[in-house]
Amino acid sequence: MNTIEQINKTAEELIPLYVHEEADLPDRPLWDHPEINEVIEALRLLSDILFPGKHIPEPSDFKAFFIRQLKNTVDILQNEIEKALPFRWIGAADLHEKREPVDHIPLAAEEIINRFVDQIPAMRRALIEDVKAAYNGDPAALSYAEVKLAYPGLLAITSHRIAHELYKLDVPLIPRIMSEYTHSLTGIDIHPGATIGTGFFIDHGTGVVIGETCHIGNHVKLYQGVTLGAKSFPLDEHGRPIKHIQRHPTVEDDVVVYANSTILGGDTVIGHGSVVAGNVFLLESTPPKSLVTRAGGGVVIRTRETPSNGTGI
């Protein structure tokens, strides 16, 4: 068999491996889906709005810059949202829930984009507090500029604050594309569904995982390798994982979690002002102002004499 014959044979064998249906199936081609590169470009434009760079010479140019960036973002993102919206009712999980289609997709996408744009100032305010938290929480940080230009944790939380707003607006696919793109850049995996308060700092960052239903309070600090994850999840009568239930921990205000600790479970609550030491595997809640340390094959939870106030051990 020559090369042309081999190509023809392979092409024939590939054809039945792709189903030609609208349903969200593992063997369906990715027709009419959001374009990954366009979503990434929208993320880049939004990041430039939230942290404008040196190409804005004077404060007097801010309004013109923001208008231009917002228009460009809206043009891209609204089009991609229109492509994504049908996955509200054709997505495999949503299909089982029998969700109703949107009557007018372009109108729904416009409403979503308007509500999203309205939240951008709030994102900026939250990110200012995140920059402060990184600078104040790391003695190696010598300037706010260093934090903004070089810290992977700030890049991750910037992307998350954008993706989370789209997630709250029930936009399929796009928030996850944004979060996984940033995951590939930073090594920090934050599901766009996670709720994260202000003054959030991930130090070093590599290997951090924050699950979809996590609730994280204000002034929380995580070190590298921390997992806020789920235990085994319940299945429905058909053996499918049950979606949209609390599976991940709650971390209250002013908590510090040191490197390579794993905290699991939707019922697990880390009380405010607590510190979780490194290499801890934790499946239970802790009272406020606790110190959690590893001991033998388990953990020891005791009350701190003074709360951490987000400063750690």
N, C-alpha and C positions, 0 to 999 in steps of 0.2 A: 504494500500500500504506500503510495507516494504522499507527500505532504498535503496536497490539495484534497485527495481522497480522505485523508485523516481529518482534515478540517470539516469537510462535508459530513462525515460520519458523526463527529462530535456535535456539530450543529443540530443534526437530526435527533440525537440522544438528549440534547438540552431542551428541546421544544416541549415535551410533556412534563418537564419539571417546573413549569411556570403556568399557574392557573390564570385564566382570563375572566376574573370576577371582581365585582366591586368590594366584596367582603374583605375584612382584614384577616388574611390567612398567611401562614408562614411561607407558602410558596407563591404568593401574589407579587408581581412586579411592583416597584415603588412608583406607581403612576400618581400624578397630581398630588404629590407630597411637597412640603416646604423644602426649598432649596437650602442645603446646609450652608453653602458659601454666602448666600444672602442673609441668612440668620446671623452668621458670624459678623458680617459687615454691619448689620444693625446693632449688634452688641458693641462693636468697635466705635460706632458713631455715638452711642449712648455713653460709653465709657469716656469719650472725649468731652462730652457735655458735663459729666460728673467730675472729671479731673482735666479741665482744659489745659493745653500745653502752651509752649512758647510762641506758637503761630498766632496768638492773640496779643498784639503789641500793647494795647492800651485798654483800660477798663471801659472806655467809651465805646469800644468795639464789641463789648459783650453781647448786647442785644442782637445786633446783626448776626453775630456768630451763632448764637443760640437759635435764632429763627432759621438760619440756613441749615444747621445741624438737625433741628427738629423736623423740618420739612423733608430732608433727605431720609431721616429715620422713618417717618410716617409713610413715605412713598414705598419704602422697602417692606417695612414690617406689616403694614395693612394688607399688602398683597400676599405675604406669606401666611398671615392669619386666616385669610380667606381660604387658602389651600388646606390649612390645618383644621378648620372648624368641623368639616364632615367627620373627622375622627372622634368627635363627641358621640356620634351614634353608630359609626361603622367600626370603631375600635373594638377589639375582641372583648375586653372587659365591659365596655359600655353596651355592647350588643346584648350581652347576657342580662343587663339591667333594663333593656328595652327603652333607651332614651329616645325622645322625640327629635326629629330633625329641626333645624332652624329654618324658618320660613324664607327669610331673605338674607343670604349669607353676606353680601357686601354691606348691607345696612348694619348687621350684627358686628361685622369686623370694624366698621367705622365707630360704632359705640364703644367697643372694647378699646380701640386705639385712643379715643378721646379720654376715657377713664384712666388709661395707663399714663398718658402724657401728663394728666393732672397730678399724678403721684410723683413725678420726677423731683420737684423741690423737696419732698419728704425724704426721698432716697438720698439726696445730697446732704440734708441735715443729719441723717443717720450716719453717713459715711464720714462726715467731719468728726463725729464722736469716735468712729472706728479708728481714724488716723490718730487721734489723741490717745486712744487706748494702746495702740501699738507703740507709740513714742514713749508713753509713760510706763509701759509694761516691759520694755526691753532696754536695759542700760547700754546695749551696743548701738542703739539708734541715736545718731548724733544730730539729726535734723528731721523735720517733718518731710522735707523733700526726699530724703533717703527712704522713708517709709512709703511715700507715694510712688516712687520710681522703682523700687527694688524689692518690696516685700510681697512674696507670693500669697500670704494670707490676706493682704488687702485686695489683691487682684481677685482672689476667690470670693471674698465677701461682696465686692463691687458687682461681680457677675451675678452672685446670688440675689442681691437686692433687686436687680433688674428682673431676673428670671422668676423670682418669687411673686412679684406683682402680676406678671402674666399668668402664673399658676393660679393665683387667687381669682383671676378673671376667667378661669376655666378654659384657657387656651391649651389645646393639646399639642404635644410634640415639641413645640418651639422652646419652652422653658428647659426641657431635658436636653435638647441639642446645645443650648447655651451652657448649661451646667457641665455637660460631659466634655465639651470643647475646653472649658476652663480646667476641668479635671486633668485633661491631657497635658495642659501647660504647667500646672502647679503641683500635681500629685495630691490635690485636696479634692475630695468627693463630697459635695454638699448637694443633697437632693433639693430641687427647687420648692418642694412642699414644706421644708423645714421652716419653722417660725423662729427668728433670731432677733433678740433685742439689740439695743444700741450699745456702743462701747465694747464691741466684740473683737477679740484678738486671738488669732491662731499664730503661735510662735513656731518658727521653722516650717511646720506645715506638712511635710511629706508624710503621706499615709493616713491622714485624718479622714474619717468617714462619718458623715452626719446623715441619718436616715430621714425618710419622708415625713414622718409624723412627730419628729423631735420638736420640743418646745424649749427654747433656750432664752433665759432672762437677760437682764442688762448687766454689763461689766463682767462678762464671763471670759475666761482665758483658757485655751486649750493648747497643749503641746503636741509635738509630732507623734503620729502613730495612734492617736486616740480614736476609738470607735464608739459612737453612740448608735447602737444597732438594735435589731429585733431578735427575740428568741424564736423558736419554731412557731410558725403561723398556722392558724386554723384553716381548714378546708371546708368548702360547701359540700352539698350532697352529691355533687358530680366530681369531687376530688380536686376542684380548682381552688387556689388561694383566695380567701375572702379579702376584697379590696376595701380601702377607705376606713380602716379601723385603726385605733391607736396601737402602734406596735413598738414605738421607740421611746426612749426616756424623756423625762422632763428635768431640765437643769435650771434651778432657780438663780436669782441674782447673786453676783459677787462670788461665783464658784470658780475654782481653779482645778483643772484636771491635768495631771502630769503625764509624761510620755508613756506611750504604749499601754495605756489602761483601756479596758473594754467595759462599757456599761450597757446592759441589755434590758429590754422589756418595756412594754407600754405602761406598766404599773409602777415602774421604778422612778422615784423622785429624789433628786439630790437637793437637799435643803439649802436655803440661802446661806452664804458665807462659809460654805464647806470647802474642804480641800481633799481631793482624791490623789493619793501618791502614785508613783509610777508602777507599771506592771501589775495593776490590780485588775481582777476579774470580778465584776460586781453585778449581782442579779437582784439586789434588794434596795429598798429606799433607805435614805439616811436622814436623821433629824437636821434641822438648821445648825450651822456652826460645828459641823462634824469634821473629824480628821479620819480618813479611811486609809489604812495601810495594809500591806500584804503580810501575812503571818503563816508560815508553813504552807499548807495547801489551801488556806482560806484567807479571810480578811478580818481585820479588827476595826470596829467603828467606835470611836470615842469622841467626846465633846472637847472642842478646842477651848483653851482658856480665853482666847480672844478670837473673834471672827476673822476670816481671811481678808474681808473687804476687797477681794479680788487680787490680793498681793501674793498669795501662796504661802508656802511653808516658811 
